[in-house]
Amino acid sequence: MRLPRPGDPHAGEGRPALGSAAASAGPLRAKPGNAPPRVIAGHLQTGQRGEGVGAGMLILGTAQFGMEYGVANRTGRPDLTRTKEILDHAFAHGLRYLDTAMNYDRSEAMLGHCGVDGWNIITKLPSLSGLPEKSIEDAARGYILRSLDRLRTTSLHAVLAHDHRDLRGSRGQRVIAALQTMRHHGLVDRIGVSVYGPEDIDGLDPAATGIVQAPLNVLDQRILRTGLADRLHRQGSELHVRSVFLQGLLLMPARHRPARFKRWSAEMARVTAYACKTGLDPLAFCLGFVTQQKHVAHCVVGVEQREQLVQILDAYEAGSQTPVDADELHAHDPHLIDPRLWTAGA
């Protein structure tokens, strides 16, 4: 049976479909990576895994490498040269994790061209909801093997389900079984899920929540207020947070915000006022709030230029040294805190 192809038009290059017969024939193996070794500041990097030094809590998000992403994106998708500059600067300053996804257009392929030796890669499965149940395991394995090809690497730190519904019921057990098979063969280290809200995690098999990625920022504090962060910690899950800047909205001057956000001017003004009160700029204020949460293991940040990463690293240091209290900034309007609803709420 031929596997469905991922949404990336270049998905599946160089990798035959993995069917159940192939799965039973012997161990699964990825192609050896053929990316060049990483060289930074004249020193050859050995590719050893680990947190490194500096801002090791940060994960570099790479959606911007594959498509124009974020309401505040004014420079578009970085080209190969700019992407390499970002990756090298991040690695030199202690970042060791990259967050990508199979449906981030050309993100995985761009990373493969740049070289990912020494990086821990976290990627996400596309939604499997349109597939017949009997083909889900083969499809999940095939997607992962094609990701390994595009990334030009032999293993992944983690694979997350991009759609929490893929982990539910009998279909979910098939997906989990496929991911556990990949772990058994050394192709995947961790299994997890990416969610949009606390309700998405309810009822999931703990075997599928080794890593949980969820939004958290000064306006969207749902994972804290519902006790989800505490609950994940108790069950041994690792919490990764994203949307720290709400796709850049929290950093935009009022005059640059799209008109559809005008009705939330008061909420945005309060964020600025709270940041000023702490003596931090909005960038350091937002990072400080998230990174000071006791159960947050990692924080995903994305950039389109090296200069933006320089600013984030400076802000990370400043924010980690200044107590940030933003409890009163929590917003309840889903049309503000959930970017999926921004168009619908316009």
GICORVEN-V543995 format. One record per backbone hydrogen bond with DSSP energy under -1.0 kcal/mol. CO is the residue of the C=O (numbers start at 1). NH is the residue of the N-H. E is the energy in kcal/mol with one decimal. If there is no record, write none. Layout:
# GICORVEN-V543995
co	nh	e
CO	NH	E
CO	NH	E
This chain:
# GICORVEN-V543995
co	nh	e
8	11	-2.3
10	13	-1.2
12	15	-1.7
19	23	-2.1
20	24	-1.7
38	45	-3.3
40	43	-2.3
43	40	-2.1
54	56	-1.8
55	58	-1.6
57	299	-1.9
59	301	-2.9
60	99	-2.4
62	65	-1.2
63	66	-1.4
63	67	-1.5
66	106	-1.1
70	73	-1.3
79	83	-2.5
80	84	-2.3
81	85	-2.0
82	86	-2.1
83	87	-2.5
84	88	-2.7
85	89	-2.2
86	90	-2.4
87	91	-2.6
88	92	-2.3
89	93	-1.0
90	95	-2.2
91	94	-1.6
93	55	-1.6
96	120	-3.1
97	60	-2.3
98	122	-2.8
99	62	-2.2
101	104	-1.5
104	107	-2.2
106	110	-2.6
107	111	-2.3
108	112	-2.4
109	113	-2.1
110	114	-2.0
111	115	-2.2
116	119	-2.2
120	98	-2.5
121	157	-1.5
121	158	-1.8
122	100	-3.0
123	160	-2.5
124	102	-2.2
125	162	-1.3
128	131	-1.8
132	135	-1.5
133	136	-1.3
135	139	-2.3
136	140	-2.8
137	141	-2.3
138	142	-2.5
139	143	-2.6
140	144	-1.9
141	145	-2.4
142	146	-2.1
143	147	-1.9
144	148	-2.3
145	149	-1.7
146	150	-2.5
147	151	-2.8
148	153	-1.9
156	189	-1.9
157	190	-1.6
158	123	-2.2
159	192	-1.9
160	125	-2.6
161	194	-2.7
163	166	-2.3
164	167	-1.6
165	168	-1.3
168	172	-2.2
169	173	-1.7
170	174	-1.4
171	175	-2.0
172	176	-2.8
173	177	-2.2
174	178	-2.1
175	179	-2.4
176	180	-2.6
177	181	-1.9
178	182	-1.8
179	183	-1.9
180	184	-2.4
181	185	-1.5
182	187	-2.4
183	186	-1.9
187	156	-2.4
190	159	-1.8
191	210	-1.1
192	161	-2.1
193	213	-2.4
197	200	-1.6
198	201	-1.4
201	204	-1.8
205	208	-2.7
206	209	-1.6
210	238	-2.5
211	193	-2.1
212	240	-2.8
213	195	-3.0
214	242	-2.0
219	331	-3.1
220	217	-2.0
221	224	-1.0
221	225	-2.6
222	226	-2.2
223	229	-2.6
224	227	-1.0
227	231	-2.4
228	232	-2.8
229	233	-1.8
230	234	-2.2
231	235	-1.7
232	237	-2.5
233	236	-1.1
238	212	-2.7
239	297	-2.4
239	298	-1.4
240	214	-2.3
241	300	-3.3
242	216	-2.3
243	246	-1.0
245	250	-2.1
246	249	-1.8
247	72	-1.4
248	251	-1.4
249	252	-1.0
253	256	-1.9
258	261	-2.0
259	262	-2.0
261	264	-1.7
262	265	-1.8
264	268	-2.2
265	269	-2.5
266	270	-1.9
267	271	-1.5
268	272	-1.8
269	273	-2.4
270	274	-2.6
271	275	-2.3
272	276	-2.3
273	277	-2.0
274	278	-1.4
275	280	-1.9
281	285	-2.6
282	286	-2.5
283	287	-2.1
284	288	-2.8
285	289	-2.1
286	290	-1.6
287	291	-2.8
288	292	-1.3
290	293	-1.5
293	296	-1.5
298	241	-2.4
299	59	-3.0
301	61	-3.7
305	309	-1.3
306	310	-2.2
307	311	-1.9
308	312	-2.2
309	313	-2.6
310	314	-2.1
311	315	-2.5
312	316	-2.8
313	317	-1.8
314	318	-2.2
315	319	-3.3
316	320	-1.8
326	329	-1.9
327	330	-1.2
333	336	-1.8
333	337	-1.8
334	338	-1.9
338	341	-2.4
339	342	-1.2
341	345	-2.6
343	346	-1.2
